Amino acid sequence: MPDRSDFDETYHPDHLCKTLTMAMSTTAIESIDINAINGTLESKTAFDILTWCYQTFEKDDVKLSTSFGAEGMVLVHILSSMIEQPRIFTIDTGRNFQETYEVWEEANEKYGIDIECYYPDPQDVHKLIKGKGPNLFYRSVENRKACCHVRKVRPLRFALADAGVWISGLRREQGALRRDMPVLSYIEEHDVYKICPLANWTEQNVWEFIRNNAVPYNKLHDKGFPTIGCEPCTRPIRPAEDIRAGRWWWEKEADKECGIHLENGKVVRKKQVVNYTI
Ligand code: SF4
């Protein structure tokens, strides 16, 4: 849950780096108890959760994913303020909006970072659209899921192959499938811990943070897009529509996800970590 410190304009990189450097000297331990840690992290601010993350895991083992939506930009801002050259990646599906590329460049310039990019395998794309065409996703749920698998899920596997921790901007408010999402989980498929520091944030919290900290944001949000996805599959929402109504709006299923956040995220497993403290 965010508190005033998450919205503080005096967030100063020098102060935060100093805080982390001091904390990195904590005693190493060899295992992690997800349930117990979640019990503590649940009431912490996003900054506290991320401080715990970087105190606990090696910096280069931690990667933030962003699709350049509002939540992702909040986390790009916080991580860039906390540590030098945080590892941040995105997936360029090949069907992104121009506005997404614009805020990506803006973030690189403002924070002096170089966001890593992962792409779909050209052979996979070739097989996908052969005989079905480039807009296959409009014709069936199976086609749409196949496209998301090739353009998002498979590149994600490569993106996380060298990571031990995956930071994501998911929020519980964003739909039924995310309502019970823990702050910390273990994702067996990718063999990573997943941390969602904004799990408890409301949409209002996100936009207060963006305004108070002059965070660059995707201009599609000014045009009624609450979330950012691929251009053919994302539209603005109308007043009173659900936040996910603008994604794959032609499908009837109530809970729509691209597949990258579907997992048995509550699996608890021991794994080697360093500098455990909370
Ligand atoms: S969101 Fe649409 S275009 Fe993007 S990967 Fe999924 S089906 Fe393909």
Residues whose N, C-alpha, C, O or C-beta is under 5 A from the ligand:
A	BS01	SF4	T93 R95 F137 R144 C147 C148 R151 C230 C233
